[in-house]
Amino acid sequence: MARKKPYPVKVRDPTTGEEVELVPLKVWPLAPKGRKGVKIGLFKSPKTGKTFRAKVPDDYPIIK
């Protein structure tokens, strides 16, 4: 089975307030015990260099 490659996701950069397309540095599931959760991605702002977290699609591959 082939692994999916990371692809850009459209997210809002909280440091500048702009919508940008970025590939996350890391992706992990975030779920409370016994309930369905979401996938969170770690992104780096291209303008300020600060990192931020944002939700990614549920079918996005996990990146460690």
N, C-alpha and C positions, 0 to 999 in steps of 0.2 A: 504494500500500500504506500503510495507516494505521499510525502508530507506537503502540506500547503505552505507556500512561501508567504512571508509577511508582505502586505500591500498597504498603500497609504489609506488613511482614514481621515475623513473631514471632521475636525474638532475645533472648538472655540478656545483660543489661547487666552487664558485669564489675565496674563500680564499685559497684553496689548488690546484685548477685546476683539481681535480679528478672527475670522474663520479661515483656517489653514488646513492643508492636507499634509499629514506627517505619517511616517512609519514609526510605530512605538518602539522604544528601546527594550521594554519588558512588558509581558502580558500575563496576568494571573487571575484565577477565579476568586471572587469574594462572595461568600455565602454564609448566612447564619445557619446554625445547626438545624437540620431537618427541613430546610426550605430552599427553594430555587433562588439562586443568586444571580450576579452579573459578572461580566469580565471587565477588569480594569486595566488600562494601559498607562505606562509611564512614558511621557513625551518630553522633548526638550524644545523650548521656544527658539525659533531661528533668529529672532531679533534681539532678545534679551539674554539668552543662554540659560534661563532658569528652567528647572524641571517642574512638571505638573502632571496630575493624574486626570484621566477622563475615561468615560465608558466607551468600550468598543463593542462591535456586534458579537452576538452569542456564538456565531460560527467561526470567529477569528481564532487562528491557532495560538496555543500557549507558547510564549517565548521566555526562556530563562536567562 
